[in-house]
Amino acid sequence: MSKDTLTVTDNRTGQTFEIRITDSTVRAMDFRQMKVSDDDFGLMVYDPAFTNTATCRSTITFIDGDNAILEYRGYPINVLAEKCTFLEVAYLIVYGELPTQDQLDEWTRDITYHTYIHENIKKFMDGFNHDANAMGMLVGMLGALSTFYPDAANIADPKSRELQTRRLIAKMPTIAAYAYRHSLGLPYVYPDNDLTFSGNLLSMLWKLIEPKYKPNPILERAMDVLFILHADHEQNCSANIMRAVGSSHADPYSAAAAATAGLYGPLHGGANAAVIKMLTEIGDKKRVPQYVKRFKSGENPLMGFGHRIYKKYDPRAEIIKQTAEAVFEVTGRNPLLDIALELERIALEDEYFIKRRLYPNVDFYSGIIYQAMGLPVDMFPVLFAVGRTPGWMAQWREMIVDKEQKIARPRQIYVGARQRRFVPIAKRSASRKAAE
Ligand code: ACO
């Protein structure tokens, strides 16, 4: 009869241990009892980059990467992207249930109410150079936000957690738009609380002298869909940072600033900007085969391809492709789409990509849409961060109330020197290796 245990024999001692398996997982701490002597620390598990380590139990997002399934709180992503607004999905991600009309009205009112940012934040923004990267500005602004809301440090108070959740989701578009306006030298546009979440963002980005900005409904909906697709993605790099920083009981704005810094990198949220740079450099469909050769050398990864979890088509990429077609009806076709489609076609037939199960991820097409809308590449990861904020807050809230969580503090295998004899400076030789 099968048992939910793992029998381990430590061949160093001949001892046998029975380790419990729960949810197809063993607990790393169960290995600590395996020692060669009483003063031995015990066996550790080694997993750089957490490739096979679960760090939490979560009810927020389910991904089955082998079967291209993504669900928020059990609802398939394609259904949510088709039938919901971003704020409805944000509510679902944060609270676990789709809202009733009354709940959605109250949530929308609260988010709308909190869209304004303190006037002094604008002064911070003014301190940046005109060519400062928008994502760098966002990281700085989020860190600054924690100083405006010292009550956020009270992370043990559920009411405070509630308030910060609404505040942060509401203020992200305002900060994002201000970063954009600052880079153009345009005056900041105050939030228009009559508009939808995405409509208001478009207004803050693009409003000029018209008394009331009327967002194009297709672009407004496309923005909402992109935010829905980016709203959460379980324990990705930035969510893990949100949890790790939050585990020290730092306030959620500081944790979100750190998560945003994680998202900044080209291997994560910065990939959508890197894709556009790459497609622009390729420049022509005919040059795709020669570039594919370069990507296979591993020297330059094919940006927007590959994923730690998805080993089949990223389900979000398919929805984004459809959204792109709708946007192009308004903006005109982005010529980079043809290069992207050719790149996808050739890569998906190439042995290198087939063997490694590399498919386009969400960011292969999102930048093409943002660019067609007229946004600069620096803004792409910023918009990703706006969409991801409900996910970060939900991950943070789940972590705070999880009794099993403690301050995140991995172990290491120390492989450096020990017990060295101190040498006075006059007697030292230059033995240090060249800086890495
Ligand atoms: N182009 C070429 N080769 C690749 C690519 C790529 N984009 N991605 C992975 N590979 C190769 C690796 O070199 C490795 O080859 P090897 O087995 O011969 O050493 C193999 O495929 C396995 O890949 P890993 O690097 O082990 O996969 P990992 O899970 O560590 O990395 C990542 C995932 C970072 C997303 C990677 O695929 C990548 O760099 N992609 C490009 C950047 C990108 O698009 N990032 C956005 C991800 S989605 C998001 O964060 C929102």
Residues whose N, C-alpha, C, O or C-beta is under 5 A from the ligand:
A	BS01	ACO	P266 L267 H268 G269 A271 F295 G298 P301 L302 M303 G304 F305 G306 H307 R308 R356 N361 D363
